[in-house]
Amino acid sequence: PNVAFRYAISSIKINKRPKVCFIYLGNPHLTMRERVATYSTPGSLSRHFVRKHVSQLKDGQFVNCMDCDVRLKTRKDLLIHAERIHGTVSRGPAERLIV
């Protein structure tokens, strides 16, 4: 489990298009298997990210990036951080959520 965890952490830092969810990875309340789950393609991760994290974020809620130790207070902050820092791209439907 430690090897998988270290690999997952490195993948969200160095891969241009990772296949591991940085939000799940930093959530100590999930099982290790859930935290290091790898999606089959970067596009699959993008779909997961938009459906489970971006579209579920309500006004006034926030997301903590445990890896970077930052609080993301808006959808726009979350989308920008995900792409610039972790390489998780969310084009298309997610762009409409920034409004």
LUMLOGU-343619 format. One line per field, with one value per residue: x, y, z of N, C-alpha, C in turn; residue number from 1. Coordinates in Angstrom, 1 decimal, m for minus. Atoms other than C-alpha are relative to their C-alpha. Layout:
N
nX [X / ...];
nY [Y / ...];
nZ [Z / ...];
caX [X / ...];
caY [Y / ...];
caZ [Z / ...];
cX [X / ...];
cY [Y / ...];
cZ [Z / ...];
seq [NUM / ...];
This chain:
99
nX [0.8 / m0.8 / m0.6 / 1.1 / 0.3 / m1.1 / 0.1 / 1.2 / m0.4 / m0.9 / 0.7 / 0.7 / m0.9 / m0.9 / 0.7 / 0.8 / 1.4 / 0.0 / 1.1 / 0.3 / 0.8 / m0.7 / 0.9 / 0.1 / m1.3 / m0.2 / 1.1 / m0.4 / 1.2 / 0.3 / m0.9 / m1.2 / 0.4 / 0.7 / m0.9 / m0.9 / 0.7 / m0.5 / 0.9 / m0.6 / m0.6 / 0.2 / 1.4 / 0.9 / m0.2 / 0.6 / 1.5 / 0.2 / m0.3 / 1.2 / 1.3 / 0.0 / m0.6 / 0.3 / 1.5 / 0.6 / m0.4 / 1.1 / m0.5 / m0.3 / m0.8 / m1.4 / m0.8 / m1.4 / m1.0 / m0.9 / m1.3 / m0.6 / 0.4 / 0.7 / 1.4 / 0.6 / 1.4 / 1.0 / m0.2 / m1.1 / m1.3 / m0.2 / m0.4 / m1.3 / m1.0 / m0.1 / m0.7 / m1.3 / m0.8 / 0.1 / 0.1 / 1.3 / 0.7 / 1.4 / 0.6 / 1.3 / 1.1 / m0.4 / m0.2 / 1.3 / 0.3 / m0.8 / 0.8];
nY [m1.2 / m1.2 / m0.2 / m0.6 / m1.4 / m0.9 / m0.1 / m0.9 / m1.4 / m0.5 / m0.1 / m1.3 / m1.1 / m0.1 / 0.3 / m1.1 / 0.5 / 1.2 / 0.9 / 0.1 / m1.2 / m0.7 / m0.2 / 1.2 / 0.3 / m0.7 / 0.2 / 1.1 / 0.8 / 1.1 / 1.2 / m0.2 / 0.4 / m1.1 / m1.1 / 0.2 / 0.6 / m0.5 / 0.1 / 0.7 / m1.0 / m1.4 / m0.4 / 0.6 / m0.8 / m1.3 / 0.2 / 0.2 / m1.2 / m0.9 / 0.5 / 0.2 / m1.0 / m1.4 / m0.2 / 0.2 / m1.1 / m1.0 / m1.3 / 0.0 / 1.2 / m0.2 / 1.2 / m0.1 / 0.8 / 0.5 / 0.1 / m1.4 / m0.7 / m1.2 / 0.1 / m0.5 / m0.5 / m0.1 / 1.0 / m0.5 / 0.3 / 1.4 / 0.4 / m0.6 / 0.8 / 1.4 / 0.1 / m0.6 / 0.6 / 1.5 / 0.5 / 0.5 / m0.9 / 0.2 / m0.9 / 0.3 / m0.3 / m0.7 / m1.4 / m0.6 / 0.0 / m1.1 / m1.2];
nZ [0.0 / m0.1 / 1.4 / 0.8 / m0.4 / 0.4 / 1.4 / 0.3 / m0.3 / 1.0 / 1.3 / 0.1 / 0.0 / 1.1 / 1.3 / 0.6 / m0.1 / m0.9 / m0.1 / m1.5 / m0.5 / m1.1 / m1.2 / m0.7 / m0.5 / m1.2 / m1.0 / m0.9 / m0.4 / 1.0 / m0.1 / 0.8 / 1.4 / 0.6 / 0.2 / 1.0 / 1.2 / 1.3 / 1.1 / 1.2 / 0.8 / m0.6 / 0.2 / m1.1 / m1.3 / 0.2 / m0.2 / m1.4 / m0.7 / 0.2 / m0.5 / m1.5 / m0.8 / 0.4 / 0.1 / m1.4 / m0.9 / m0.1 / m0.5 / m1.4 / m0.3 / 0.4 / 0.1 / m0.5 / 0.7 / m1.1 / 0.5 / 0.1 / m1.2 / 0.3 / 0.0 / 1.2 / m0.4 / 1.1 / 1.1 / 0.8 / m0.7 / 0.1 / 1.4 / 0.3 / m0.8 / 0.5 / 1.2 / 0.0 / m1.0 / 0.0 / 1.4 / 0.3 / 0.9 / 0.0 / 1.0 / 0.5 / m0.9 / m1.2 / 0.3 / m0.3 / m1.4 / m0.6 / 0.0];
caX [0.0 / 2.8 / 4.4 / 1.0 / 0.4 / 3.9 / 3.4 / m0.1 / 1.4 / 4.2 / 1.7 / m0.3 / 2.8 / 4.8 / 2.3 / 0.9 / m2.4 / m2.6 / m5.0 / m5.3 / m7.8 / m5.8 / m8.9 / m9.4 / m5.7 / m5.6 / m8.7 / m7.6 / m11.2 / m11.2 / m9.7 / m6.2 / m7.7 / m10.1 / m7.3 / m5.0 / m7.6 / m6.3 / m8.6 / m8.1 / m7.4 / m6.9 / m10.3 / m11.9 / m10.4 / m11.6 / m15.2 / m14.9 / m13.5 / m16.4 / m19.2 / m18.0 / m16.2 / m16.9 / m20.7 / m21.3 / m19.7 / m22.4 / m22.1 / m20.4 / m18.7 / m15.0 / m12.5 / m9.2 / m6.3 / m4.4 / m1.4 / m0.9 / m2.5 / m4.8 / m8.5 / m10.4 / m13.5 / m15.1 / m15.6 / m13.3 / m10.5 / m11.0 / m10.8 / m7.8 / m5.9 / m6.7 / m5.4 / m2.4 / m1.1 / m2.3 / m2.8 / m6.5 / m8.2 / m11.9 / m13.0 / m16.4 / m19.3 / m17.2 / m16.5 / m20.2 / m20.1 / m17.7 / m20.4];
caY [0.0 / 2.5 / 2.0 / 2.6 / 5.7 / 7.1 / 6.4 / 8.1 / 11.2 / 11.5 / 11.0 / 14.1 / 16.2 / 15.2 / 13.8 / 16.3 / 14.3 / 12.1 / 9.2 / 9.6 / 12.0 / 14.5 / 15.1 / 11.5 / 11.0 / 13.6 / 12.4 / 10.4 / 9.3 / 7.1 / 3.6 / 3.4 / 1.6 / 4.5 / 7.0 / 5.5 / 4.3 / 4.8 / 5.7 / 4.0 / 7.3 / 11.0 / 11.6 / 9.2 / 11.1 / 14.4 / 13.0 / 11.8 / 15.1 / 17.1 / 14.8 / 14.1 / 17.2 / 20.3 / 19.8 / 18.8 / 21.9 / 24.2 / 27.9 / 28.4 / 25.0 / 24.6 / 21.9 / 21.4 / 20.2 / 18.2 / 17.8 / 21.6 / 22.6 / 25.1 / 25.8 / 26.2 / 28.3 / 28.5 / 26.2 / 28.5 / 28.2 / 24.4 / 24.1 / 26.4 / 24.6 / 21.2 / 22.0 / 24.2 / 22.3 / 18.7 / 18.4 / 17.5 / 19.1 / 19.7 / 21.2 / 21.3 / 21.0 / 22.1 / 25.4 / 26.2 / 25.6 / 28.6 / 31.1];
caZ [0.0 / 0.8 / m2.7 / m4.4 / m2.3 / m3.0 / m6.7 / m6.7 / m5.0 / m7.5 / m10.4 / m9.4 / m9.3 / m12.3 / m14.9 / m17.3 / m17.4 / m14.3 / m13.8 / m10.0 / m8.3 / m6.2 / m4.0 / m3.2 / m2.7 / 0.0 / 1.8 / 4.9 / 5.5 / 2.4 / 2.3 / 0.8 / m2.2 / m2.8 / m2.4 / m4.9 / m7.5 / m11.0 / m13.8 / m17.2 / m19.0 / m18.1 / m19.7 / m17.3 / m14.4 / m15.9 / m16.1 / m12.5 / m11.4 / m13.0 / m11.9 / m8.3 / m7.3 / m9.5 / m10.2 / m6.5 / m5.1 / m3.8 / m3.0 / 0.3 / 0.2 / m0.3 / m1.2 / 0.6 / m1.5 / 1.2 / m1.1 / m1.5 / 1.8 / 0.2 / 0.5 / m2.8 / m2.2 / m5.6 / m8.6 / m10.6 / m8.0 / m8.0 / m11.8 / m12.1 / m9.3 / m10.7 / m14.1 / m13.3 / m10.3 / m10.8 / m14.6 / m14.2 / m17.1 / m17.2 / m20.5 / m22.1 / m19.6 / m16.7 / m18.3 / m18.0 / m14.3 / m13.7 / m14.5];
cX [0.8 / 0.6 / m1.1 / m0.3 / 1.1 / m0.1 / m1.2 / 0.4 / 0.9 / m0.8 / m0.8 / 0.9 / 0.8 / m0.7 / m0.7 / m1.5 / 0.0 / m1.3 / m0.4 / m0.6 / 0.8 / m0.9 / m0.1 / 1.3 / 0.3 / m1.0 / 0.3 / m1.2 / m0.4 / 1.0 / 1.2 / m0.3 / m0.7 / 0.9 / 0.9 / m0.6 / 0.5 / m1.0 / 0.7 / 0.7 / m0.1 / m1.4 / m1.0 / 0.1 / m0.7 / m1.5 / m0.3 / 0.1 / m1.2 / m1.2 / 0.1 / 0.5 / m0.5 / m1.5 / m0.6 / 0.3 / m1.0 / 0.6 / 0.3 / 0.9 / 1.4 / 0.6 / 1.4 / 0.8 / 1.1 / 1.4 / 0.7 / m0.3 / m0.6 / m1.5 / m0.5 / m1.4 / m1.0 / 0.3 / 1.2 / 1.4 / 0.3 / 0.5 / 1.4 / 1.1 / 0.2 / 0.8 / 1.5 / 1.0 / 0.1 / m0.2 / m1.4 / m0.8 / m1.5 / m0.6 / m1.4 / m1.0 / 0.5 / 0.2 / m1.3 / m0.3 / 0.7 / m0.9 / m0.3];
cY [1.3 / 0.3 / 0.6 / 1.4 / 0.9 / 0.2 / 0.9 / 1.4 / 0.5 / 0.2 / 1.3 / 1.2 / 0.1 / m0.4 / 1.1 / m0.3 / m1.2 / m0.8 / m0.3 / 1.3 / 0.6 / 0.2 / m1.3 / m0.4 / 0.6 / m0.2 / m1.2 / m0.8 / m1.1 / m1.2 / 0.3 / m0.4 / 1.1 / 1.1 / m0.1 / m0.6 / 0.8 / m0.1 / m0.5 / 1.1 / 1.4 / 0.5 / m0.6 / 0.7 / 1.3 / m0.2 / m0.2 / 1.3 / 1.0 / m0.5 / m0.1 / 1.2 / 1.4 / 0.2 / m0.2 / 1.1 / 1.1 / 1.3 / 0.0 / m1.2 / 0.2 / m1.4 / 0.2 / m0.9 / m0.3 / 0.0 / 1.4 / 0.8 / 1.4 / m0.2 / 0.7 / 0.3 / 0.1 / m1.1 / 0.5 / m0.3 / m1.5 / m0.4 / 0.5 / m0.8 / m1.4 / m0.1 / 0.5 / m0.8 / m1.5 / m0.6 / m0.6 / 1.0 / m0.3 / 0.9 / m0.4 / 0.3 / 0.7 / 1.5 / 0.8 / 0.2 / 1.2 / 1.2 / 0.7];
cZ [0.0 / m1.4 / m0.9 / 0.4 / m0.4 / m1.6 / m0.4 / 0.3 / m1.1 / m1.3 / m0.1 / 0.0 / m1.3 / m1.4 / m0.5 / 0.0 / 0.9 / m0.2 / 1.4 / 0.4 / 1.2 / 1.2 / 0.8 / 0.7 / 1.3 / 1.1 / 1.0 / 0.5 / m0.9 / 0.3 / m0.9 / m1.4 / m0.7 / m0.3 / m1.2 / m1.3 / m1.2 / m1.0 / m1.3 / m0.9 / 0.7 / m0.2 / 0.9 / 1.3 / m0.2 / 0.2 / 1.5 / 0.7 / m0.1 / 0.7 / 1.6 / 0.8 / m0.5 / 0.0 / 1.4 / 0.9 / 0.0 / 0.5 / 1.5 / 0.4 / m0.5 / m0.1 / 0.5 / m0.9 / 1.1 / m0.5 / 0.0 / 1.3 / m0.3 / 0.0 / m1.3 / 0.2 / m1.1 / m1.1 / m0.9 / 0.6 / m0.1 / m1.4 / m0.4 / 0.7 / m0.6 / m1.3 / 0.1 / 0.9 / m0.2 / m1.4 / m0.2 / m0.8 / m0.1 / m1.0 / m0.3 / 1.1 / 1.3 / m0.1 / 0.3 / 1.5 / 0.7 / 0.0 / 1.3];
seq [1 / 2 / 3 / 4 / 5 / 6 / 7 / 8 / 9 / 10 / 11 / 12 / 13 / 14 / 15 / 16 / 17 / 18 / 19 / 20 / 21 / 22 / 23 / 24 / 25 / 26 / 27 / 28 / 29 / 30 / 31 / 32 / 33 / 34 / 35 / 36 / 37 / 38 / 39 / 40 / 41 / 42 / 43 / 44 / 45 / 46 / 47 / 48 / 49 / 50 / 51 / 52 / 53 / 54 / 55 / 56 / 57 / 58 / 59 / 60 / 61 / 62 / 63 / 64 / 65 / 66 / 67 / 68 / 69 / 70 / 71 / 72 / 73 / 74 / 75 / 76 / 77 / 78 / 79 / 80 / 81 / 82 / 83 / 84 / 85 / 86 / 87 / 88 / 89 / 90 / 91 / 92 / 93 / 94 / 95 / 96 / 97 / 98 / 99];
